[in-house]
Amino acid sequence: MKPLVKEWVIKAEKDFLVAQREYESLPPEYDAVCFHSQQCVEKYLKALLQDENIYFEKTHDLDVLLEKAKNILPQLMEHKKQAVKLSSFAVEIRYPGVEATQEEAHLCLGIAEELRKVIRGHLGGEV
């Protein structure tokens, strides 16, 4: 694995760990679960693009990143609708007026788990 790709994967794994840990904590902080789930997927998509030397701009928009990655890993598009939902948790969730629910946290963590599995499988899975 290329060094920069490995760095993206390590960062993604840290976000995944935080999302899992927070979901299982008492009381759970659902905002954090959703935010870190989104961050995990974002960083895995960037790792995938980096591995293929495909330029990506600074963005939290998973739809933009998925469009760039669709030719590398076409099965990602099966998860597009779910991944796009995660994008709303990149910024808005960190500000007043928006609160994640238990259902949203469960959904976000599940999406992150699935996309993580697909992308790690492609990258080789080792860190």
C-alpha positions in Angstrom: 0.0 0.0 0.0 1.3 3.4 -0.9 2.3 5.5 2.1 -0.3 8.3 1.5 -3.0 5.7 0.9 -2.0 4.0 4.1 -2.3 7.3 6.0 -5.8 7.9 4.6 -6.8 4.4 5.7 -5.4 4.8 9.2 -7.3 8.1 9.6 -10.5 6.4 8.3 -10.0 3.5 10.8 -9.7 6.0 13.6 -13.0 7.6 12.7 -14.6 4.2 12.4 -13.3 3.2 15.9 -14.6 6.5 17.4 -18.0 5.9 15.7 -18.3 2.4 17.0 -17.1 3.3 20.5 -19.5 6.2 20.8 -22.4 4.1 19.6 -21.7 1.6 22.3 -21.1 4.1 25.1 -23.6 5.0 27.7 -25.1 7.4 27.0 -24.2 7.4 23.3 -23.6 10.6 21.5 -25.5 10.1 18.2 -24.1 13.2 16.6 -20.6 11.9 17.0 -21.5 8.5 15.6 -23.0 10.1 12.5 -20.1 12.5 12.0 -17.4 10.0 12.4 -19.2 7.5 10.2 -19.3 10.1 7.5 -15.6 10.9 8.0 -14.7 7.2 7.8 -16.4 6.8 4.4 -15.0 10.1 3.1 -11.4 9.1 4.0 -11.8 5.6 2.6 -13.0 7.1 -0.7 -10.1 9.5 -0.7 -7.7 6.6 0.0 -9.2 4.7 -3.0 -8.8 7.8 -5.3 -5.3 8.4 -4.0 -4.4 4.8 -4.7 -5.4 5.3 -8.3 -3.8 8.7 -8.6 -7.1 10.4 -9.2 -7.3 14.0 -8.2 -10.0 15.0 -5.7 -10.7 18.5 -4.4 -11.2 19.3 -0.7 -14.8 18.2 -0.2 -17.0 16.4 2.3 -19.5 15.6 -0.4 -19.6 11.8 -0.7 -21.5 12.0 -4.0 -18.7 13.9 -5.6 -16.1 11.4 -4.4 -18.3 8.4 -5.4 -18.6 9.8 -8.9 -14.8 10.0 -9.2 -14.5 6.4 -7.8 -17.2 4.7 -9.7 -14.9 3.4 -12.5 -12.4 2.0 -10.0 -15.0 0.1 -7.9 -18.4 0.1 -9.7 -20.1 -1.7 -6.8 -19.8 1.4 -4.7 -22.7 2.8 -6.8 -25.0 0.3 -5.2 -24.5 2.2 -2.0 -24.7 5.7 -3.5 -28.1 6.6 -2.1 -27.0 5.6 1.4 -23.7 7.3 1.1 -25.2 10.6 0.0 -27.3 10.6 3.2 -24.0 10.5 5.2 -22.9 13.7 3.5 -25.4 15.7 5.6 -23.5 14.6 8.7 -20.2 16.1 7.6 -20.9 19.7 8.6 -24.5 20.5 9.7 -24.5 18.0 12.6 -21.7 20.0 14.3 -23.9 23.1 14.7 -27.0 24.0 16.8 -30.4 23.1 15.4 -29.5 19.6 14.2 -29.5 16.5 16.3 -29.0 12.9 15.2 -31.4 10.2 16.4 -30.6 6.7 17.4 -32.0 5.4 14.2 -29.8 7.8 12.1 -26.7 6.7 14.1 -27.5 3.1 13.6 -28.0 3.7 9.8 -24.8 5.8 9.5 -22.7 3.3 11.3 -24.1 0.5 9.1 -23.3 2.4 5.9 -19.8 3.1 7.1 -19.3 -0.6 8.0 -20.4 -1.7 4.5 -18.5 0.8 2.5 -15.4 0.3 4.6 -15.6 -3.5 3.9 -15.9 -2.9 0.1 -13.1 -0.4 -0.1 -10.7 -2.3 2.3 -11.3 -5.4 0.2 -10.2 -3.6 -2.9 -7.2 -1.9 -1.2 -6.0 -5.2 0.3 -7.4 -4.6 3.8 -4.0 -4.4 5.6 -2.9 -1.3 7.5 
